[in-house]
């Protein structure tokens, strides 16, 4: 049942155009819209948080 719940969560994120991400510094997880994905960044492509000049790359959480 837990696997089904995770699968439904993954479909929900895809339908809402979001990825589940984690801030490695705080371990806080949240949904990031696809539109906030940066093709270039100080640490390569990905989602970032913070102010210009002090960006922190977020870790994308892949559903099991």
GIFENUR-V780108 format. One record per residue. PHI is phi in whole degrees, -180 to 180 (NA if undefined). OMEGA is omega in degrees with one decimal (999 if undefined). D_FIRST is the distance of its C-alpha to the first C-alpha in whole Angstrom. Layout:
BEGIN
PHI|OMEGA|D_FIRST / PHI|OMEGA|D_FIRST
END
This chain:
BEGIN
NA|-179.7|0 / -64|178.3|4 / -62|178.1|5 / -63|179.5|5 / -62|178.2|6 / -66|179.3|9 / -64|178.1|10 / -62|177.6|11 / -61|177.1|13 / -64|177.3|14 / -65|178.9|16 / -61|178.6|17 / -64|179.2|19 / -63|179.4|20 / -66|-179.9|21 / -94|178.6|23 / 56|177.8|24 / -133|171.3|23 / -118|173.8|22 / -86|-177.6|20 / -128|179.3|23 / -132|173.5|24 / -83|-176.8|28 / -61|-178.7|29 / -72|-175.5|31 / -112|-174.9|29 / 62|176.0|26 / -77|178.6|25 / -108|176.2|22 / -159|178.6|23 / -92|178.0|23 / -115|178.2|26 / -68|179.1|27 / -52|-176.7|28 / -65|179.9|32 / -91|177.4|32 / -69|-179.9|32 / -106|179.7|35 / -71|176.0|36 / -130|179.3|39 / -170|-177.1|39 / -60|178.8|40 / -115|179.2|37 / 93|-177.8|37 / -63|177.0|34 / 155|176.5|31 / -95|-177.9|31 / -132|173.3|33 / -133|178.6|34 / 112|-178.8|37 / -96|179.0|40 / -52|-178.2|43 / 89|179.2|44 / -142|-177.6|41 / -87|177.8|38 / -114|179.1|35 / -73|179.4|33 / -94|-179.8|29 / -93|175.8|26 / -78|-179.9|24 / -97|-179.6|20 / -91|178.8|18 / -61|179.7|15 / -68|999|13
END
